[in-house]
Amino acid sequence: MQKISIEALARQQLNAAVASRSGRAADTVFGGHEKVLRQTVIALLSGMSLTEHENPGEATIYVLSGRVRLRAGDIAWEARTGDLLIVPDARHSLDAVEDSTVLMTVAKKR
């Protein structure tokens, strides 16, 4: 068994995003290419985005800190600390409205 502090990892990734030219950083907490389930802590500085991409499977985004906007086509959902977004099965993007950290959970399609 392994114990991980998601809050500590989120702070670490936010610091890494500040130091990064891209204004973002991420670390996979659990899973990977060989697993169905993948959980990743992502930090995005205000104004930064994960550009539009396909949904690799069933996915949620839990906002650990800050405020983000999930876009799919002409529809957008805004979420803040403590909110859970269900990612639509469509091309989508994620924008940081302010410095933010999220826990993205994906169950990849086989």
C-alpha positions in Angstrom: 0.0 0.0 0.0 1.2 3.5 -0.8 0.0 6.8 0.7 0.2 10.0 -1.2 -0.6 13.6 -0.1 -2.5 15.0 -3.1 -2.4 18.5 -1.5 1.4 18.3 -1.1 1.7 17.1 -4.7 -0.6 19.9 -5.9 1.6 22.5 -4.2 4.7 20.9 -5.7 3.2 21.0 -9.2 2.1 24.6 -8.8 5.7 25.5 -7.9 6.9 23.6 -10.9 4.4 25.4 -13.2 5.7 28.7 -11.9 9.2 27.7 -12.8 8.2 26.3 -16.2 8.1 28.3 -19.5 4.8 26.6 -20.4 3.1 27.7 -17.1 1.9 24.2 -16.4 3.1 21.0 -14.8 1.7 17.5 -14.1 2.5 14.3 -12.3 0.8 11.0 -12.6 -0.3 9.8 -9.2 -1.6 6.4 -10.2 -1.7 4.4 -13.4 0.0 5.0 -16.6 0.0 3.5 -20.1 -0.3 0.0 -18.8 -3.3 0.6 -16.6 -6.9 1.4 -17.3 -7.2 4.0 -14.5 -5.0 7.0 -14.5 -5.0 9.9 -11.9 -2.9 13.0 -12.6 -2.3 16.2 -10.6 -2.1 19.1 -13.0 -1.2 22.7 -12.2 -2.0 25.5 -14.6 -1.1 29.2 -14.1 -3.8 31.8 -14.8 -4.4 32.1 -18.5 -2.8 28.8 -19.4 -4.6 25.9 -21.0 -4.6 22.3 -21.9 -5.5 22.7 -25.6 -8.3 20.9 -27.3 -7.9 17.2 -27.3 -9.9 14.0 -27.5 -11.3 12.3 -24.4 -9.4 9.0 -23.9 -12.1 7.5 -21.9 -14.4 8.2 -18.9 -12.9 11.2 -17.1 -13.5 13.7 -14.3 -11.6 16.8 -13.1 -11.7 17.6 -9.4 -10.6 21.2 -8.7 -8.1 21.1 -5.8 -7.4 24.9 -5.9 -8.2 27.8 -8.0 -10.8 28.2 -10.8 -10.9 26.5 -14.3 -13.1 26.4 -17.3 -13.8 23.2 -19.3 -14.8 23.8 -22.9 -16.4 21.4 -25.4 -17.4 23.0 -28.6 -19.6 26.0 -27.8 -20.4 24.9 -24.2 -18.3 25.8 -21.2 -18.4 24.9 -17.5 -16.6 26.9 -14.8 -15.5 25.2 -11.6 -13.7 26.3 -8.5 -12.0 24.6 -5.5 -14.0 21.5 -4.4 -16.0 21.2 -7.7 -16.1 18.1 -9.8 -16.4 18.3 -13.6 -17.5 15.3 -15.6 -15.5 15.5 -18.9 -17.8 15.1 -21.9 -17.0 12.4 -24.5 -16.0 15.0 -27.0 -13.0 17.2 -27.9 -12.4 19.6 -25.1 -9.9 22.0 -23.5 -9.2 23.1 -19.9 -8.4 26.8 -19.2 -7.1 28.2 -15.9 -9.1 31.3 -14.9 -6.7 31.7 -12.0 -3.7 29.7 -10.8 -5.2 26.3 -10.3 -4.5 22.6 -9.5 -6.8 19.7 -10.5 -6.9 16.0 -10.0 -7.8 14.4 -13.4 -9.1 10.9 -13.3 -9.4 8.9 -16.5 -10.6 5.3 -17.1 -9.2 4.7 -20.5 -11.1 2.9 -23.2 -9.7 -0.5 -24.1 
